[in-house]
Amino acid sequence: MNIAVVGTGYVGLVTGTCLAETGNNVVCVDINAEKIQKLQSGIVPIYEPHLDTLFERNIKQGRLTFTTNLAEAVGQVKIIFLALPTPPGEDGSADLSYILGVAKELGKLITDYKVVVDKSTVPVGTAEKVRKAISENLPADKVNSELFDVVSNPEFLREGFAVDDFMKPDRVVIGTSSEKARKVMEELYRPYVRQGNPIIFMDERSAELTKYAANAFLATKITFMNEIANLCEKLGADVDSIRIGIGSDARIGKRFLFPGIGYGGSCFPKDVQALSKSAGEVNYNFKILDAVMDINNRQKTIIVPKIKKYFKNDLKGRKIALWGLAFKPDTDDIREAPALYIIDELLKEGATVTAYDPEAMNNVRHLIGDKIAYALDEYDALRDADALLIATEWGAFRTPNFEKAASLLKNKVIFDGRNLYGIQQMKEQGFRYFSIGRSEV
């Protein structure tokens, strides 16, 4: 099929590249000329495992192209994906201006049947707004013709696993009331579900709400476990034992039960907030979501009081080595990353921070400049530091050389926001060790 993907952010680039990988001809559109020029030159602007391999292969084979010209892109295609940003507005609602702006332009350009697909995470009712925006801008002689359908097809891509998630999805959710559009989308996704995972069809509003419901549920599950961890510290229980005990229940499951310093990224914070706002607009008080947001905001910096207590409430002049800046491993995404909130708190207390992250340091440097120092590697960050703080569970941090670490640190103390190490392990290594929901060592 010939496909256009409007927007070359995280979702748009992964979607376009993975669609090309199964033989489709895909043109990706963006108004950012500098970004398009880099993409045309073979430069992938984000870090996502395996994306560069697929990207290079499909550019070389001519199935993946890039342009700033929307009219040129949509002229010969059958499907148009809208993968545009929906940032939170001041009131927490999703900003649809990018999507509706493109929809208005599409109305002026569509001359034959197209399936317009909302790939972005959007509030309930967006498909109707997109349909209206396109219809109102169609030429007068085309208004009554069935030139297009609008489909909701939310993405379920985990950063760090996005390529696998797209190529082998657990499920594909498609919201449409059109039989014609249903057949087109079923044909498109058939190569991705050969193992039998379902393509689930539903109405547009249900598909839109499905994405928000999924992310809000996972954010709630994480937050619940963080609250259990905090309670464990008060009661003298061990959160790891509890995690295993409840995760063995098939109704609960093992995933998203690891406690830590809260969730971040581009999806969970924005989507929970947007769903709460959508509920409020129909006079429904979604109390659990408000609690999730409040608790997560607190959780991001919950390890700072432990650091202050260890240093007798005086962090002035203390050098803290920070491992991890990205909101999760295997990505360079720092949006709503707990590390950034921790850095702010440490700097307010007069500490200095030297950080290392395998992928995210350039993004942090671009955001906050030289407020902190940046190390060459994880051990360089430890040199003459008063303590080590872990904020992201990168694989490289899981089995460090503890003897080398001890020789570089002024104090053998680790504040672990991701519970990477075992309690007994830290006792044997001779470290003071503070984690989440477990006893201090």
C-alpha positions in Angstrom: 0.0 0.0 0.0 1.0 3.6 -0.4 0.9 5.3 3.0 1.6 8.8 4.3 2.6 9.4 8.0 2.1 13.0 9.1 4.5 13.8 11.9 8.0 12.3 12.4 8.2 12.3 16.2 8.6 9.1 18.2 5.3 7.5 17.1 5.4 8.7 13.6 8.9 7.6 12.8 8.5 4.2 14.4 5.1 3.7 12.6 6.4 4.8 9.2 9.6 2.7 9.4 7.8 -0.4 10.6 5.1 0.0 7.9 7.8 0.2 5.3 9.4 -2.9 6.6 6.5 -5.1 5.4 6.7 -3.8 1.9 4.5 -0.7 2.0 5.6 2.5 0.3 5.7 5.1 3.1 6.2 8.9 2.9 6.7 10.7 6.2 5.7 14.4 6.4 6.9 17.1 8.8 7.0 20.9 8.7 10.4 20.9 10.3 12.7 21.3 7.2 15.9 20.7 9.2 14.5 17.5 10.6 13.4 16.2 7.3 16.8 17.0 5.8 18.5 14.9 8.5 16.1 12.1 7.9 16.7 12.2 4.2 20.4 12.0 5.0 19.8 8.8 7.0 20.1 10.3 10.5 17.7 8.9 13.1 16.9 11.7 15.6 15.8 9.4 18.4 17.4 6.5 20.2 15.3 3.3 19.9 16.8 -0.1 19.8 16.7 -1.7 16.3 15.0 1.3 14.7 18.2 2.4 12.9 18.5 -1.0 11.2 15.0 -0.9 9.8 15.3 2.8 8.9 18.5 2.4 6.9 17.2 -0.7 5.1 14.0 0.8 4.0 15.5 4.1 2.9 18.0 2.1 0.8 15.3 0.0 -0.8 13.2 3.2 -1.6 10.2 2.3 0.5 10.7 5.0 3.1 10.9 8.7 2.0 10.5 12.1 3.7 9.1 15.4 2.7 7.8 18.8 4.0 5.2 18.9 1.3 1.8 17.6 2.6 0.1 17.9 -0.8 2.8 15.9 -2.5 2.7 13.2 0.2 -1.0 12.6 0.3 -1.7 12.7 -3.5 -1.1 9.0 -4.3 -1.7 7.3 -1.0 -4.6 5.3 0.3 -4.0 5.7 4.1 -2.9 8.8 6.0 -1.7 8.4 9.5 -1.8 11.4 11.8 1.0 11.0 14.3 1.1 14.5 15.6 1.9 15.8 19.1 -1.0 16.3 21.6 0.7 18.2 24.4 -1.2 19.0 27.6 -2.7 22.4 27.7 -2.6 24.6 30.8 -5.7 22.9 32.1 -4.4 19.4 31.5 -6.5 18.7 28.4 -4.9 17.4 25.3 -4.1 20.1 22.7 -5.6 19.0 19.4 -4.5 22.1 17.4 -1.8 20.2 15.4 -4.1 17.4 14.5 -7.1 19.6 13.5 -4.8 21.9 11.6 -3.6 19.1 9.4 -7.2 17.8 9.1 -8.3 21.2 7.7 -5.4 21.0 5.1 -6.4 17.5 4.2 -9.9 18.7 3.4 -8.4 20.9 0.7 -6.2 18.1 -0.8 -8.3 14.9 -0.8 -9.6 14.1 -4.3 -10.1 10.3 -4.0 -10.9 7.9 -1.2 -8.6 8.0 1.8 -8.5 6.4 5.2 -7.4 9.0 7.7 -6.0 7.4 10.8 -5.7 9.0 14.2 -2.5 7.4 15.5 -1.8 10.0 18.2 -3.2 9.5 21.6 -6.3 11.7 21.6 -9.4 12.3 23.8 -12.7 10.7 23.2 -14.5 12.4 20.3 -11.4 13.4 18.3 -12.3 11.3 15.3 -15.5 13.2 15.0 -13.6 16.5 15.2 -11.2 15.4 12.6 -14.0 14.2 10.3 -15.7 17.6 10.7 -12.5 19.6 10.1 -11.9 17.7 6.8 -15.5 17.9 5.7 -15.7 21.6 6.2 -12.7 22.2 4.0 -13.7 19.9 1.1 -14.4 21.6 -2.2 -18.1 22.5 -2.7 -18.6 19.8 -5.3 -17.0 17.1 -3.1 -18.9 17.7 0.2 -21.5 15.0 -0.3 -19.2 12.4 -1.7 -17.7 9.6 0.4 -14.2 10.7 -0.1 -12.7 9.6 3.3 -13.2 7.7 6.5 -11.6 8.6 9.9 -10.3 5.7 11.9 -8.9 5.6 15.5 -5.9 3.3 15.8 -4.1 4.1 19.0 -0.5 3.1 19.4 0.7 0.8 22.2 4.5 1.3 21.8 6.8 1.0 24.8 9.9 3.1 24.5 12.8 0.8 24.3 10.7 -2.0 22.8 8.8 0.0 20.2 10.0 -1.8 17.1 9.1 -5.2 18.6 5.8 -3.9 19.8 4.8 -2.7 16.3 6.1 -5.7 14.4 4.6 -8.2 16.8 1.8 -6.4 18.7 -0.1 -8.0 21.6 -3.2 -6.6 19.9 -4.2 -4.0 17.3 -7.1 -1.8 18.2 -9.1 -0.2 15.4 -12.0 2.1 15.9 -14.2 2.5 12.8 -17.9 2.5 11.8 -17.0 2.0 8.1 -16.9 -1.4 6.6 -14.8 0.0 3.8 -12.2 1.4 6.2 -12.3 -1.8 8.2 -11.2 -3.9 5.2 -8.4 -1.5 4.4 -7.0 -1.6 8.0 -7.4 -5.3 8.3 -5.3 -5.8 5.1 -2.7 -3.4 6.4 -2.2 -5.1 9.7 -2.5 -8.7 8.6 1.3 -9.2 8.3 1.8 -8.1 11.9 -0.6 -10.6 13.5 0.4 -13.8 11.8 0.9 -15.5 15.2 -2.7 -15.1 16.0 -2.8 -12.0 18.1 -6.1 -10.2 17.6 -7.1 -7.2 15.5 -9.9 -5.8 17.7 -12.5 -3.7 16.0 -14.8 -1.3 17.9 -16.3 2.1 17.5 -14.1 5.2 17.3 -14.9 6.5 20.8 -14.2 3.2 22.5 -10.9 2.9 20.6 -9.9 6.4 21.8 -10.8 5.6 25.4 -9.0 2.2 25.3 -5.6 3.9 24.9 -6.2 6.2 27.9 -7.7 3.4 30.0 -4.6 1.2 29.3 -2.1 3.8 30.3 -4.0 5.0 33.3 -4.4 1.5 34.6 -0.7 0.8 34.3 0.2 4.1 35.9 -2.2 3.2 38.7 -0.6 -0.2 39.1 2.9 1.3 39.4 1.6 3.9 41.8 -0.1 1.3 44.0 3.1 -0.7 44.3 5.0 2.5 45.2 2.5 3.1 48.0 3.0 -0.5 49.2 6.7 0.1 49.2 6.4 3.3 51.2 4.2 1.4 53.7 6.7 -1.4 53.9 9.3 1.0 55.1 7.0 2.1 57.9 6.0 -1.4 58.9 9.3 -3.2 58.5 8.2 -5.4 55.6 10.0 -6.2 52.4 8.5 -5.0 49.1 10.3 -7.6 47.0 8.7 -10.5 48.9 5.3 -8.8 48.5 5.8 -8.2 44.8 6.6 -11.9 44.3 3.7 -12.9 46.5 1.0 -10.9 44.7 2.6 -11.2 41.2 2.1 -14.9 41.3 -1.7 -14.3 41.2 -2.7 -14.5 37.6 -5.4 -11.9 38.1 -2.7 -9.4 39.1 0.3 -10.5 37.0 4.1 -9.9 37.5 4.5 -6.8 35.3 4.5 -3.2 36.5 5.0 -4.3 40.1 8.5 -3.0 40.6 8.6 -0.1 43.0 10.8 2.9 42.5 10.8 6.7 42.1 7.7 7.0 40.0 6.8 6.9 36.3 7.7 9.5 33.7 8.0 9.7 29.9 5.7 11.1 27.3 2.7 8.9 27.8 1.7 8.1 31.4 1.9 11.6 32.9 0.1 13.2 29.9 -2.5 10.5 29.4 -3.5 10.2 33.1 -3.9 14.0 33.2 -5.9 14.1 30.0 -8.2 11.3 31.0 -8.9 13.1 34.3 -9.6 16.2 32.4 -12.0 14.4 30.0 -13.8 13.0 32.9 -14.2 16.4 34.5 -15.7 17.8 31.3 -18.6 15.4 31.6 -18.9 16.1 35.4 -17.3 12.8 36.5 -14.9 13.0 39.3 -12.3 10.3 38.5 -10.8 10.4 42.0 -8.3 7.5 41.6 -6.5 9.4 38.8 -6.1 12.5 40.9 -4.6 10.3 43.6 -2.3 8.6 41.1 -1.0 12.0 39.9 -0.4 13.4 43.4 1.3 10.3 44.6 3.6 10.0 41.6 4.6 13.7 41.9 5.7 13.0 45.5 7.4 9.7 44.6 9.8 11.2 42.1 11.8 12.9 44.9 11.0 10.5 47.7 14.7 9.4 47.9 15.9 12.9 48.5 14.9 13.0 52.2 16.9 9.7 52.7 20.0 11.5 51.2 19.4 14.5 53.5 19.0 12.3 56.6 22.2 10.4 55.9 24.2 13.7 55.6 22.5 15.2 58.7 20.3 17.6 56.6 23.4 19.4 55.2 24.1 18.8 51.5 26.0 22.0 50.9 29.1 21.2 48.9 28.3 17.5 48.7 28.9 15.9 45.3 26.3 13.3 44.3 27.1 10.9 41.5 23.9 10.2 39.5 23.5 7.1 37.3 20.6 7.5 34.9 18.8 10.5 33.4 16.3 9.0 31.0 12.9 8.2 32.4 13.5 4.5 31.7 16.3 2.4 30.2 16.8 1.9 26.4 15.6 5.4 25.5 17.0 8.9 25.4 13.6 10.3 26.5 13.8 12.6 29.5 10.3 13.9 29.5 9.0 13.9 33.1 12.1 11.9 34.1 12.3 11.5 37.9 16.1 12.3 37.6 15.3 15.9 36.6 13.1 16.5 39.6 15.8 14.9 41.9 18.5 17.1 40.4 16.4 20.2 41.1 16.0 19.2 44.7 19.7 18.4 45.2 20.8 21.7 43.7 18.4 23.6 45.9 20.1 22.0 48.9 23.5 23.2 47.7 24.8 19.9 46.4 26.6 19.4 43.1 25.6 16.6 40.7 27.8 14.6 38.2 25.6 12.5 36.0 26.1 9.7 33.5 23.5 8.1 31.2 24.3 6.0 28.1 21.9 7.9 25.8 20.2 10.9 27.5 23.0 13.2 28.5 22.8 15.4 25.3 19.1 15.9 25.9 19.7 16.9 29.5 22.5 19.2 28.5 20.2 20.9 26.0 17.5 21.3 28.6 19.5 22.5 31.7 23.0 23.2 30.4 25.8 23.2 32.9 23.8 23.1 36.0 25.3 19.7 36.5 28.5 18.0 35.3 28.4 15.1 32.8 30.7 12.1 33.2 32.5 10.1 30.5 31.2 6.8 32.0 29.5 5.5 35.1 32.8 5.2 37.0 34.0 8.7 36.0 30.8 10.0 37.7 31.9 8.4 41.0 35.3 10.0 41.3 35.4 11.9 44.6 31.6 11.8 45.0 30.1 11.7 48.4 27.4 9.2 47.4 25.9 7.3 44.4 22.3 7.8 43.4 20.6 5.5 40.8 17.6 7.0 38.9 17.4 4.8 35.8 17.8 1.0 35.7 20.1 0.7 32.7 21.5 -2.8 32.2 25.0 -1.6 32.5 24.3 -0.5 36.1 23.0 -3.8 37.2 26.4 -5.6 37.8 29.0 -2.9 38.4 32.5 -3.4 39.7 31.7 -2.7 43.4 35.4 -2.7 44.4 36.1 -0.1 41.8 33.1 2.0 42.8 34.2 1.9 46.5 37.7 3.0 45.6 36.3 6.1 43.7 33.6 7.2 46.2 34.4 9.1 49.3 31.7 7.2 51.2 30.5 3.6 50.5 26.9 4.7 50.2 24.3 4.0 47.5 20.8 5.5 47.2 19.0 3.2 44.8 15.8 4.6 43.3 15.2 1.4 41.2 16.1 -1.4 43.6 18.8 -2.8 41.4 20.8 -4.7 44.1 19.9 -7.2 46.7 20.0 -6.4 50.4 22.3 -9.3 51.2 24.5 -8.4 48.3 25.0 -4.9 49.6 25.8 -6.2 53.1 28.5 -8.5 51.7 30.0 -5.6 49.7 30.1 -3.4 52.8 28.0 -0.6 51.4 25.4 1.6 53.2 22.5 1.0 51.0 19.1 2.8 50.8 16.4 1.6 48.4 12.6 1.7 48.0 10.4 -0.4 50.3 13.2 -2.4 51.8 15.3 -2.3 54.9 18.4 -0.1 55.1 21.8 -1.7 55.1 
